[in-house]
Amino acid sequence: MLRFYAEDYLGIVRILGGIDATMHAHRNDPAIDLRLSEVVRAQQRETLPWFGDLCKKIHLDSAFDQTKRMLERVNDEHDPCTNREYAQLNNDLHNRVVDDFARHILFAIPRAQGAYFEQKGTLYGDKVAKAFPSAMDDIEEAGKCYATDRSTACVFHLMHVTEFGLRAMAKALNDPTLDPQKNPSWENILRKCDLELQKPIKDRSALWAVKDQFFSQATANLRSVKNAWRNPSMHVGKKYNPDEALDILNAVGGFIRHLAIELHE
């Protein structure tokens, strides 16, 4: 995906306007058919390379080619470029910028959502990244989907993130019937979690016996996620709006950050 920032676009508008203003000043000049002045040539030698690099950066390829052509004419001492010719070259540059932009679909991400788009799986912090590295792609995609108003897709990715945590809880139960390779269901794992919490502490698996409060909270949070979000999200007709997606994004963050205190994948 092509990525550039608003300042890049504004820079193109500003520089193109400056070039045009310079040329406009010469259109009614009696010297229109004379060669470019040394002042104008010096200005264009400074402006065109920078402007061309900006065009190249945001894939305005035809405009980039035109800036190279213009710079060659500015520097040609054997066949000097006239004011009239340069005005036409500048007009062609305008048209190429318009044509190149027409080949792109541009999106603007509001500043408030920018952090969700730019993060590289670090949305939930370093502890989660270290404890659940396999979840990083889904965390990153969840943020990008939220930032680009793809709320339902955001929720689907968040459910994947939750599953990484759920499997870590199952692993802590030390129950061979919850083999992750057999993809045990959410309900099977939650049922085992509930049964484990119902046992006397002395009869629980080692980690669950030591961390009673931790696993009690984790199980309660996971059941809320499962009942409120995962089941409905599996149905075709269910859609989420941005406010709902943000609520889920924050809730899953709280759940997986809580797990990262004690568990890992």
N, C-alpha and C positions, 0 to 999 in steps of 0.2 A: 504494500500500500504506500502510495506517495504521501509523504508527510512534510508539511512546512507550516510556518507560523504566520500569524497575521502581519507581523512586522516585515516579513519577506514580501508579501503582497503589497503592502503600503510602500515598501522601498521601490518596487517596480513602478507603481503609480507616480511616486515622487520624481524618480529619475527620468522616467519617460516624459513627464510634464516639463521637467527642466530642459530636456533636449528639444522638445517641441517649442518651448518658449524662445529658446535661442534661435531656432530656425525661423520662427514666425517673425522675429525682429528683422530678418534679412529678406523676407519675401517681397517687401516693397522698396528694398534698397536698390538704388541704381546699379550697385555692384553685384546684382544677383547672379550674373554670368561670369563673375570673376572667381578666382580660386578662394578657398576658405582662408580667412585671416589666421595668422599665427596664434592669436589669442584663442580663437575657436578650436583650432587644431590641438592646442595644448589642453584645453578643457576636455575635449573628446578623448584624447589619449589617456586621461585620468579616469573618465567616467565609463567609457565603453567596456574595458576589461572587468571592472567591478560589476557593471550591469550584466554583462555576459555570464559571469560566474553565478550570479543570482538566478538568471534564467536557466542555466544548466542545473543548478541545485534543485529547482522545482519542476524540471522536465519540460520547460518551454523550449523544445529543441529547435524548432524552426526560427524562433526569435534569437536563440543563441547563435545559430549560423549567420543570421543577419548582422549581429553585432561584430562578428569576425570580418564579415564583408565590409562593413562600414569602417572598421579600424584599418583595414588594408587600404581603403581609398584615402583615409586621412593621412596615412603615412607614405602614399605614393608620390615620390618627387618627380618622376618622369612623366606622369600623366595626372597633373594636379586635379583634385576634386573641386568642382565649383559649388557655390552656395545653392544654386538651383538643383544640382544633382544630389547634394547632401540632404536637401529638404525632401526630395523624393525618396531617398533611402530611409529617412526617418519616418516618412509616411508608411513605407513598406514595413518598417519595424512595428509600428502601431498595429497594422493589420495582422502581422504574424503573432504578436502577443495575444490579440483577440482570438485568432484561430486556434492557437495552442491551448488557451484556457478553455475553449469550447470543447476540447477533447477530454477534459477532466470533469469529474463530478466532485464538487468541493463541499466539505462538511466543516462546520465550526463547532468546536466543543467548548462549552462555557467554562470559565475559569474554575468554578466550584467543582466541576467534574474532571478537570484536567489531571488531578493527582490519581484518580481511579484509572485513567487511560494510560498514564505514563509509567505506572508501577510495573515491576517485572516479577510479580509473584510475591512481593514484599508487603502487600497490603495489610497483612495481619501480624507483621513484625518478624524480627529475626529468630525468636524462639520457635515460631511455627515453621519458618523456613528450614530451620535445622532439624526439627522433630519430624516434619512431614514433607520432605523434599519432593516426593512424587505428586504432591498436591499443588505444586507451584504453578503448573500450566493452567489448571482450572481456576486457581485464585486470580491469576493474571487475566484470563479470559472473562471471568466474572466481572472484574473491574472494567474491562474494555466494553463489555456488553452493557453494563450499567451506564457508562459514560456516553455511549452512542445510542441510548434509548432503546436498547434491545432487552427489555426487562425480563421477558419470559426466558430468553436464552441465558440471561444472568442467573436466574433461579436454577436452571438445569445444571449449570456449572457449580453452583453452590451445593447442590445435592451431591455431586461427586466429591467435593471437598469434605462434606459431612461423612461420607462413606469411608474416607481414609481414617477419620477419627473413630468411627464405629468399629472398624476392623482392629484398630489398636486396642479398643476396649475388649473386644472378643479375645484378642491374644492374651490380654492380662488375666482372662478367666482360666486360661490353660485347659481348655476343653477341646478335645480332638474332633468333636462333632461340628465345631465352628471353623473348620479349615477354610481359610480365605480362598484357596484354589477352587473350592466347591461353591463359592459365591453364596454364602448363607444369607437368608433374607433379613431385612431389618427386624421383622417381628420375631424371628428365631433368636437373634442376638439380644434383643431387648427383653424377651422372656427369660433368657438365661441370666441377664443382668438383674432382673427383678428377683428371680429365685436365689441368686447369690446374696443379694441384700437382705433377703428374708432369713438366711441362715444365721445361726449364732456366729459371732465374729471368729471364734476359735475354729469353726468348720469351713471357713471361706478359703479361697485360694490365697496364697501368701501375700500378694500385693494388695488385694481387696481387703484383707484382714487389717493391714497396717494403715490403709488410706480410706477408711470408711466414709468420712465426710466428702472427700474428693469424688469418690465413685457414686455416691448418692446424688450429688449435684450434677455430675456428668450424665447419669442415667435419666434424671428428670429433664435436663436440657435436651437430650437427644430425643426423648419421647415427644416433647413439644415440637421439635423440628419435624419429626416423622409424621405426626398426626396433622399438623397445621399446613405443612408445605409439600412434603414428598409425595404423599398419596394423591392430592389434587393435581400435582404437576405431571403425573403420569397420564392424565387424561387429555385428549386432544383439545377439548373445548376450553381448558383452563388457560387464562392469560393473566399476566401480572402487570400492574401499572408501575411507574417509577417509584412512587412512595412505598408500595408493597415490596418491590425489589430491594430498596434501601433498607427497609426494616429487616428483611431476611438476611441481607448482606451483613448487617451489624450483628444480628443474632447468631449467625453461623460463625462470625468472627469471635464472638464471646465464647461460643462452645469450643472451637478448635484451639483458641488461646488457652482456655482452661485445661484442655487435655495436654497441651504442650508443656505444662508445668511438670507433669509426671510421666507421660507416655510418649512413645515415638512409633513410627511405622515399622 
